[in-house]
Amino acid sequence: MAATNALRYDVLRVYKELLYLGREYPLGFENYFRPRLHKAFSAKSGLQDQAEIKKGIEQAEYVKKEIEALYYLKRYRALKQRYDKPS
């Protein structure tokens, strides 16, 4: 039971982190990111096996890293455009 509660908190934690990261998503938060995130988590809501739940958490962590990389790239491009000298 304690392991299940720990996994539940991990799932909630990663869901909240993804919601937080999605606020600045280029295609929009309310109309694109949030419904897709909810749908993805709802699709896996029936999982009972702890190994499958951990695998889902790892997949969510991977998506989180990809979104962070997207934001870093966006920031890099904006700074490069701002500070590059025109030729």
SETIDREN-731805 format. One line per field, with one value per residue: residue in three letters; x, y, z of N, C-alpha, C, O, CB in turn; chain. Coordinates in Angstrom, 1 decimal, padded with zeros to 4 digits. Atoms other than C-alpha are relative to their C-alpha. Last residue first. Glycine has a CB too. Example, Ala and Ser with C-alpha at 12.3 -4.5 7.8 and 13.67 -1.06 7.14 Angstrom:
residuo <- SER|ALA
n_X <- -000.9|000.9
n_Y <- -001.1|-001.2
n_Z <- 000.0|000.0
ca_X <- 013.7|012.3
ca_Y <- -001.1|-004.5
ca_Z <- 007.1|007.8
c_X <- -000.8|000.9
c_Y <- 001.1|001.2
c_Z <- 000.8|000.0
o_X <- -000.3|001.9
o_Y <- 002.2|001.2
o_Z <- 000.9|000.7
cb_X <- 000.4|-001.0
cb_Y <- 000.5|000.0
cb_Z <- -001.4|001.2
cadena <- A|A
//
This chain:
residuo <- SER|PRO|LYS|ASP|TYR|ARG|GLN|LYS|LEU|ALA|ARG|TYR|ARG|LYS|LEU|TYR|TYR|LEU|ALA|GLU|ILE|GLU|LYS|LYS|VAL|TYR|GLU|ALA|GLN|GLU|ILE|GLY|LYS|LYS|ILE|GLU|ALA|GLN|ASP|GLN|LEU|GLY|SER|LYS|ALA|SER|PHE|ALA|LYS|HIS|LEU|ARG|PRO|ARG|PHE|TYR|ASN|GLU|PHE|GLY|LEU|PRO|TYR|GLU|ARG|GLY|LEU|TYR|LEU|LEU|GLU|LYS|TYR|VAL|ARG|LEU|VAL|ASP|TYR|ARG|LEU|ALA|ASN|THR|ALA|ALA|MET
n_X <- -001.1|000.4|-000.2|-000.8|-001.4|-000.1|000.5|-000.9|-001.2|000.3|000.2|-001.2|-000.7|000.8|-000.3|-001.4|-000.1|000.7|-000.9|-001.0|000.6|000.1|-001.3|-000.4|000.7|-000.6|-001.3|000.4|000.4|-001.3|-000.7|000.8|-000.3|-001.3|000.1|000.6|-001.0|-001.0|-001.3|-000.1|-001.1|000.5|000.5|-000.7|-000.1|001.3|000.0|-001.1|000.3|001.1|-000.6|-000.8|000.9|000.7|-000.9|-000.8|000.7|001.4|000.2|001.1|001.3|000.2|-000.1|-000.6|000.6|000.9|-000.8|-000.8|000.9|000.4|-001.1|000.0|001.1|-000.4|-001.1|000.5|000.8|-000.9|-000.6|001.1|000.2|-001.2|000.2|001.0|-000.6|-000.8|000.8
n_Y <- 000.0|000.2|-001.2|000.2|-000.5|-001.3|-001.0|000.0|-000.7|-001.4|-000.6|-000.1|-001.0|-001.2|-000.3|-000.5|-001.4|-000.8|-000.2|-000.9|-001.3|-000.4|-000.4|-001.3|-001.1|-000.2|-000.7|-001.4|-000.6|-000.2|-001.2|-001.2|-000.2|-000.6|-001.4|-000.8|-000.1|-001.0|000.6|000.5|000.9|001.4|-000.1|000.9|001.3|000.8|000.5|000.9|001.2|000.7|000.6|001.2|001.1|000.5|000.7|001.0|000.7|000.4|000.8|-000.4|000.2|-000.8|000.9|-000.7|-001.3|-000.2|-000.2|-001.3|-001.1|-000.2|-000.6|-001.4|-000.7|-000.2|-001.0|-001.4|-000.3|-000.3|-001.3|-000.9|-000.1|-000.7|-001.4|-000.6|-000.2|-001.2|-001.2
n_Z <- 000.9|001.4|000.8|001.2|-000.1|-000.6|000.9|001.2|-000.4|-000.3|001.3|000.7|-000.7|000.3|001.4|000.0|-000.6|000.9|001.2|-000.5|000.0|001.4|000.5|-000.7|000.7|001.3|-000.3|-000.3|001.3|000.8|-000.7|000.4|001.4|000.0|-000.5|001.1|001.1|-000.4|-000.2|-001.3|-000.3|-000.4|-001.3|-000.8|000.8|-000.1|-001.4|-000.1|000.7|-000.8|-001.2|000.4|000.3|-001.1|-000.9|000.6|001.1|-000.3|-001.2|-000.9|000.6|001.2|001.2|001.1|000.1|001.1|001.2|-000.2|000.1|001.4|000.7|-000.4|000.7|001.4|000.1|-000.2|001.2|001.1|-000.2|000.2|001.4|000.5|-000.3|000.9|001.3|-000.1|000.0
ca_X <- 026.3|024.0|025.5|024.0|022.8|019.0|018.8|021.1|019.2|015.9|017.4|018.8|015.5|013.6|016.3|016.1|012.3|012.4|014.9|012.6|009.8|012.0|013.0|009.4|008.6|011.3|010.0|006.5|008.0|009.8|006.5|004.7|007.4|007.0|003.3|003.9|006.3|003.8|001.0|-002.4|-002.8|-006.3|-005.2|-003.0|-005.4|-006.3|-002.6|-002.4|-005.8|-005.0|-001.7|-003.5|-006.2|-003.6|-001.3|-003.7|-006.6|-005.7|-001.9|-001.2|000.8|004.1|003.9|004.5|002.1|003.1|006.0|003.7|001.3|004.2|005.4|001.9|001.7|005.2|004.2|000.9|002.5|005.2|002.6|000.6|003.8|004.5|000.9|001.3|004.5|002.8|000.0
ca_Y <- 040.9|041.7|041.3|038.6|039.8|039.7|036.8|034.7|035.6|034.6|031.4|030.4|031.0|028.9|026.2|026.3|026.1|023.0|021.4|021.9|020.3|017.3|016.9|016.9|014.3|012.1|012.5|011.5|008.4|007.5|008.0|005.6|003.0|003.4|002.8|-000.3|-001.7|-001.0|-003.0|-001.4|000.8|002.2|005.9|005.3|006.8|009.5|010.7|011.1|012.7|015.2|016.1|016.5|018.7|020.9|021.4|022.4|024.7|025.9|026.0|027.2|026.0|027.5|026.0|028.7|027.3|023.8|023.7|024.2|021.5|019.2|019.8|019.2|015.9|014.9|015.5|013.8|010.7|010.7|011.1|008.1|006.1|006.8|005.9|002.6|001.8|002.4|000.0
ca_Z <- -042.1|-039.3|-035.8|-033.8|-030.4|-030.7|-033.1|-031.0|-027.8|-029.4|-030.9|-027.5|-025.7|-028.2|-027.9|-024.1|-024.3|-026.6|-024.4|-021.4|-023.4|-024.2|-020.6|-019.5|-022.2|-020.8|-017.2|-018.5|-020.1|-016.8|-014.9|-017.4|-016.9|-013.1|-013.5|-015.7|-013.1|-010.3|-012.1|-011.6|-014.6|-015.1|-015.3|-018.3|-020.9|-018.4|-018.2|-022.0|-022.2|-019.5|-021.3|-024.6|-023.0|-021.3|-024.3|-027.1|-026.2|-022.7|-023.1|-026.6|-029.6|-028.4|-024.9|-022.3|-019.7|-020.5|-018.1|-015.1|-016.4|-016.9|-013.4|-012.0|-013.9|-012.7|-009.1|-009.4|-010.8|-008.1|-005.4|-006.7|-006.9|-003.3|-002.4|-004.3|-002.5|000.9|000.0
c_X <- -000.1|001.2|-000.4|000.1|000.9|001.4|000.2|-000.5|000.9|001.2|-000.4|-000.2|001.4|000.8|-000.7|000.3|001.4|000.0|-000.6|001.0|001.0|-000.6|000.0|001.3|000.3|-000.6|000.7|001.2|-000.4|-000.3|001.2|000.6|-000.7|000.5|001.3|-000.1|-000.5|001.1|001.0|001.4|000.1|001.2|-000.4|-000.5|000.8|000.1|-001.3|000.0|001.0|-000.4|-001.0|000.7|000.8|-000.9|-000.8|000.7|000.8|-000.6|-001.4|-000.2|-001.2|-001.4|-000.4|000.1|000.5|-000.6|-000.8|000.8|000.7|-001.0|-000.2|001.2|000.0|-001.1|000.4|001.0|-000.6|-000.8|001.0|000.6|-001.0|-000.1|001.2|-000.2|-001.0|000.7|000.9
c_Y <- 001.0|000.1|-000.3|001.3|-000.3|000.5|001.4|001.1|000.1|000.8|001.5|000.7|000.3|001.2|001.3|000.4|000.5|001.5|000.9|000.3|001.0|001.4|000.6|000.5|001.4|001.1|000.3|000.9|001.4|000.7|000.3|001.3|001.3|000.3|000.7|001.5|000.8|000.2|001.1|-000.5|-000.4|-000.9|-001.4|-000.1|-001.0|-001.3|-000.8|-000.7|-001.1|-001.3|-000.8|-000.7|-001.2|-001.2|-000.7|-000.9|-001.1|-000.9|-000.6|-000.9|000.4|-000.1|000.8|-000.8|000.9|001.4|000.4|000.3|001.4|001.1|000.2|000.7|001.5|000.6|000.2|001.0|001.4|000.3|000.3|001.4|001.0|000.2|000.8|001.5|000.6|000.3|001.3
c_Z <- -001.1|-000.9|-001.5|-000.7|-001.2|000.0|000.5|-001.0|-001.2|000.3|000.2|-001.3|-000.7|000.6|-000.4|-001.5|-000.1|000.5|-001.0|-001.1|000.5|000.0|-001.4|-000.5|000.7|-000.7|-001.3|000.3|000.2|-001.3|-000.8|000.6|-000.5|-001.5|000.0|000.4|-001.1|-001.1|000.3|000.3|001.4|000.3|000.6|001.4|000.9|-000.6|000.2|001.4|000.1|-000.7|000.9|001.2|-000.5|-000.3|001.1|001.1|-000.6|-001.2|000.1|001.2|000.9|-000.6|-001.3|-001.3|-001.1|-000.1|-001.2|-001.3|000.1|-000.2|-001.5|-000.7|000.3|-000.8|-001.4|-000.1|000.1|-001.3|-001.1|000.1|-000.4|-001.5|-000.5|000.3|-001.0|-001.4|000.0
o_X <- 000.7|002.1|000.0|-000.8|002.0|001.6|000.4|000.3|001.5|001.4|000.0|000.6|001.7|000.9|-000.1|001.0|001.6|000.3|000.1|001.4|001.1|-000.2|000.7|001.5|000.4|000.0|001.3|001.3|000.0|000.4|001.5|000.7|-000.1|001.1|001.4|000.1|000.2|001.5|001.1|001.8|-000.1|000.9|-000.4|000.1|000.6|-000.5|-001.3|000.2|000.7|-000.6|-000.8|000.8|000.4|-000.9|-000.6|000.5|000.3|-001.3|-001.6|000.0|-002.3|-001.9|-001.4|000.9|-000.2|-001.2|-000.4|000.9|000.4|-000.9|000.2|001.1|-000.2|-000.9|000.6|000.8|-000.5|-000.4|001.1|000.3|-000.9|000.3|001.1|-000.4|-000.6|000.9|000.5
o_Y <- 001.1|000.9|-001.3|002.1|000.1|001.7|002.4|001.9|001.2|001.9|002.3|001.7|001.5|002.2|002.1|001.4|001.7|002.4|001.8|001.4|002.2|002.3|001.5|001.7|002.4|002.0|001.4|002.0|002.3|001.6|001.5|002.3|002.0|001.3|001.9|002.4|001.7|001.3|002.1|-000.6|000.4|-002.1|-001.6|-000.6|-002.2|-002.3|-001.8|-001.9|-002.2|-002.3|-001.9|-001.9|-002.4|-002.2|-001.9|-002.1|-001.9|-001.8|-001.8|-002.2|000.3|000.9|001.5|-000.4|001.7|001.7|001.1|001.5|002.3|001.8|001.2|001.8|002.3|001.4|001.4|002.1|002.1|001.2|001.5|002.3|001.7|001.3|001.9|002.2|001.4|001.5|002.2
o_Z <- -002.0|-000.7|-002.0|-000.9|-001.2|-000.2|-000.2|-001.5|-001.4|-000.1|-000.6|-001.7|-001.0|-000.1|-001.1|-001.7|-000.3|-000.3|-001.6|-001.2|000.0|-000.9|-001.7|-000.7|000.0|-001.3|-001.5|-000.1|-000.6|-001.8|-001.0|-000.1|-001.3|-001.7|-000.5|-000.4|-001.7|-001.3|-000.4|001.5|002.3|000.7|001.8|002.3|000.7|-000.2|000.9|001.5|000.3|000.0|001.3|001.3|-000.1|000.3|001.4|001.2|-001.4|-000.9|000.2|001.0|000.5|-001.2|-001.2|-002.2|-001.7|-001.2|-002.1|-001.7|-000.6|-001.2|-002.0|-001.1|-000.6|-001.7|-001.8|-000.7|-000.9|-002.1|-001.6|-000.8|-001.4|-002.0|-001.0|-000.7|-001.8|-001.7|-000.7
cb_X <- 000.2|-001.1|001.6|-000.6|000.6|-000.5|-001.5|000.1|000.7|-001.1|-001.2|000.7|000.3|-001.4|-000.5|000.9|-000.5|-001.5|000.4|000.7|-001.2|-000.9|001.0|000.0|-001.6|000.0|000.9|-001.0|-001.2|000.7|000.2|-001.4|-000.3|001.0|-000.6|-001.3|000.5|000.6|000.5|-001.0|001.3|-000.8|-001.2|001.5|000.8|-001.1|000.1|001.3|-000.2|-001.2|000.6|001.0|-001.0|-000.8|001.1|001.1|-000.2|-000.8|000.4|-001.3|-000.2|001.0|-000.9|001.4|000.3|-001.1|000.9|000.9|-001.1|-000.5|001.3|000.1|-001.4|000.4|001.3|-000.7|-001.2|000.8|000.7|-001.1|-000.3|001.3|-000.1|-001.4|000.5|001.1|-000.9
cb_Y <- -001.4|001.1|000.5|-001.1|-000.7|-000.1|-000.3|-001.3|-000.7|000.1|-000.7|-001.3|-000.3|-000.1|-001.2|-001.1|000.0|-000.4|-001.4|-000.6|000.0|-001.0|-001.1|-000.3|-000.3|-001.3|-000.8|000.0|-000.8|-001.3|-000.3|-000.1|-001.2|-001.0|000.0|-000.6|-001.4|-000.4|-000.8|-001.1|000.7|-000.6|000.9|000.5|000.2|000.8|001.1|000.7|000.3|000.9|001.1|000.4|000.4|001.1|000.9|000.6|001.0|001.2|000.8|000.2|-001.4|-000.3|-001.2|000.5|000.8|-001.0|-001.2|-000.1|-000.1|-001.3|-000.9|000.2|-000.7|-001.4|-000.6|000.1|-001.1|-001.3|000.1|-000.2|-001.4|-000.8|000.1|-000.8|-001.3|-000.2|000.0
cb_Z <- -000.5|-000.4|000.0|-000.9|001.2|001.5|-000.2|-000.7|001.1|001.1|-000.7|-000.3|001.4|000.5|-000.9|000.5|001.4|-000.2|-000.6|001.2|000.9|-000.8|000.1|001.5|000.1|-000.8|000.9|001.1|-000.6|-000.2|001.4|000.4|-000.8|000.7|001.4|-000.4|-000.5|001.3|-001.3|000.2|-000.4|-001.0|000.1|000.0|-001.3|-000.5|001.0|-000.3|-001.5|000.1|000.9|-001.0|-001.2|000.7|000.6|-000.9|-001.1|000.2|001.3|-000.7|-000.5|-001.1|000.1|000.4|001.3|000.0|-000.3|001.2|001.1|-000.6|000.2|001.5|000.5|-000.6|000.8|001.4|-000.2|-000.3|001.3|000.9|-000.7|000.4|001.5|000.2|-000.5|001.1|001.2
cadena <- A|A|A|A|A|A|A|A|A|A|A|A|A|A|A|A|A|A|A|A|A|A|A|A|A|A|A|A|A|A|A|A|A|A|A|A|A|A|A|A|A|A|A|A|A|A|A|A|A|A|A|A|A|A|A|A|A|A|A|A|A|A|A|A|A|A|A|A|A|A|A|A|A|A|A|A|A|A|A|A|A|A|A|A|A|A|A
//
